[in-house]
Amino acid sequence: MRSNKNRRSLLSTSSKLRRQLIKATPLFVAEALEARRLLSGTFNTPASFVAVTDTSTSWSDAVNAASITPMAGVSGNVTFATAVSYATGSGTRSVAVGDFNGDGKADLAIIDAGGVGILLGNGNGTFQTPVNYGAGNSAYSVAVGDFNGDGKPDLAVADYGSFNGSTYVGSGVSVLLGNGDGTFQSAVNYAGGINATSVAVGDFNGDNKLDLAVANPGGWAWIGGNYFNQSNCVNVLLV
């Protein structure tokens, strides 16, 4: 008898959850369906995504923002408004989302040839002119996290480095601590393998501090008087 009551209770709870999901706002549903495929943030209503374009020399590099059209429920098509381009530096190749000035509006951090560009959001799907900050040698990708636990978003940048004829120099990861007002401190560089191309943030050892994982396609380097061949790998930097 108790088993039947428990089964009916579970079925009732499941039905309630389904009804709540169907009645969910378009923002919740769109984000739930797209979270694994889109870099998303609440740039306007109901939800949005951004894409970075690294074009040829005959075109300007740009970051493009587009809005998701509201969805009536968990099923149906998702369409996007026409992309709006914001000029950036050359070689734009990565973008991340965060509220860098604490105004509750989503901002953008992009990577270009000059390092990191910050586009503060106006909260209506538009963005201000980029403000640039230096990173390491040949910045390649960017991730957002609070690395010093002060409640302000910081930046981690994967630096590809460059080959000077005998070794790769400047490859690794740069950390720019945020001031909470949309500005950032000077980059502090850390070794993170050769030819770093991507960086991710997570608490890998369960100490409630954010660590870094850096992807490296490998290469040759002259270290300590010897050539060093690094295979494809991921380097993990624990705090």
C-alpha positions, 0 to 999 in steps of 0.5 A: 500500500505504501509503495502504491502511495509513493508511486502516485506521489512521484507521478504527481510530482513529475506531472507538476514539473512537466506543467511548470516547464511548459509554463516556463518563460521563453528565456528559461526554455531557450537557455535550457535547450541551447546551454550546451551549444551556445555561449549565452547571456541575457543581453536583452529579452529573452536571450541572446548569443554571440559569435566571433568572426575572424575574417580575411585581410579584406574584411574587418574583424568583428564580434556579432550579437544576435537575439533569440526569438521568444519560444512558446514552449519546449518545442518549436523552431528558434530563429535569430534576429539579424546579427549586429557587428561591433568592430574589434582589433584584427585576429578576433578569435574568442569571446566570453560573457560576464558582468564586469562592472556589476551593473547586472548587464552582460558584457563581452570579453574578446580576444584579438591581436592586441590582447583582450577587448572589453565591450560593456553591455548597455542592457538592450542588446547593444555594446560600447566601444571595446577597451583593450588590455594587454595579455600574453604573447599571441592571446588565443582564447579567454574564460571568465572566473572569480580567481581571487574570491573577491566576488568580481569576475576575472579573466584567464587568457590562453597565450599561444606564444611565438617561435623566435627561431629556436624556441616558443616564447610567451606560451601559457596563460595570463590572468587579469584580475577584475576591479569590479568596475569594468576595468582590469589589472595588468596581466600576470603570466603563468607557464601552461605548456606550449602553444596554448589554444584554449582555457577552461575554468573549474574547481578540479580538486574540490577546495572551492577555488577555481583552477585552470585547464589549458589545451596545448596542441604540442610542439618543439621548444628549446628549454634548458639547453635541450629541445623539448617536444610536448605532445598534445595535452591539457595542462592543469593549473591548481590554485 
